[in-house]
């Protein structure tokens, strides 16, 4: 059994602050996936921040989504409030 995503917040450093239905908060670093396929579109921080809850997971306006199992497995527990103030940017799209 997996936990469903109940809230998501995108940060300025291409991370997602996720809350699951088990009340656990986790941080998902999206930078490693932004070089693959249509995820390249999300290198634009404005597009990246247009993430929302869709059913039990997350989805962007361009209809890309990630499975809640993947998000949970690839994220780390949030040990303190995460504000995303670190600055990180992916390489520009060519």
VOGU-3710 file (C-alpha; in Angstrom, 3 decimals, decimal comma):
1> xxxxxxxxxx> 0,000/0,000/0,000  1,326/3,425/-0,884  0,609/6,860/0,494  -1,219/9,404/-1,635  0,086/12,944/-2,056  -2,209/15,426/-0,317  -0,298/18,681/-0,833  2,561/19,982/-2,957  4,579/23,166/-3,012  7,240/23,918/-5,622
11> xxxxxxxxxx> 10,312/25,829/-4,467  12,693/28,174/-6,266  15,389/25,483/-6,305  13,365/22,885/-8,253  12,282/20,853/-5,277  8,816/19,793/-4,254  7,654/19,897/-0,669  5,190/17,026/-0,461  2,763/15,921/2,188  1,352/12,414/2,068
21> xxxxxxxxxx> -1,872/11,055/3,527  0,102/9,474/6,368  0,925/13,085/7,494  4,575/12,658/6,461  6,313/15,613/4,789  9,051/14,849/2,291  11,312/16,793/-0,095  11,671/15,651/-3,712  14,608/17,020/-5,722  13,353/17,325/-9,306
31> xxxxxxxxxx> 16,642/18,491/-10,861  17,765/14,968/-11,914  14,637/14,401/-14,043  14,660/17,788/-15,796  17,044/16,575/-18,507  14,746/13,815/-19,779  11,982/13,865/-22,372  9,198/16,347/-21,845  10,418/17,087/-18,321  12,842/19,507/-20,019
41> xxxxxxxxxx> 9,845/21,869/-20,332  9,883/22,176/-16,541  13,328/23,809/-16,524  11,369/27,035/-16,794  10,746/27,784/-13,100  7,390/29,377/-13,937  6,246/26,133/-15,574  7,738/24,050/-12,763  5,790/26,002/-10,139  2,485/25,245/-11,891
51> xxxxxxxxxx> 2,240/21,893/-10,153  -0,955/20,767/-8,462  -2,602/17,747/-6,870  -4,333/15,406/-9,296  -6,139/12,461/-7,719  -3,490/10,860/-5,467  -0,388/12,437/-6,998  0,936/15,599/-8,670  0,598/16,956/-12,179  1,859/19,968/-14,103
61> xxxxxxxxxx> -0,113/22,071/-16,581  1,588/20,269/-19,498  -0,046/17,040/-18,203  3,184/15,474/-16,947  2,796/13,609/-13,696  4,774/11,388/-11,356  3,526/8,331/-9,491  3,122/8,768/-5,735  5,232/5,627/-5,173  8,097/7,177/-7,170
71> xxxxxxxxxx> 7,794/10,498/-5,334  7,859/8,766/-1,969  10,787/6,484/-2,838  12,913/9,274/-4,356  12,201/11,909/-1,718  13,750/12,504/1,678  12,004/13,164/4,966  11,623/16,865/5,734  13,403/17,236/9,048  12,599/20,935/9,351
81> xxxxxxxxxx> 10,480/23,436/7,441  11,903/23,785/3,941  11,586/27,205/2,337  13,404/26,533/-0,947  15,532/29,630/-0,587  18,650/27,929/-1,935  19,316/28,950/-5,481  19,836/26,224/-7,995  19,007/26,317/-11,632  19,212/23,702/-14,318
91> xxxx> 21,247/24,294/-17,403  19,412/26,339/-20,024  17,387/24,564/-22,670  19,147/24,644/-26,019
//
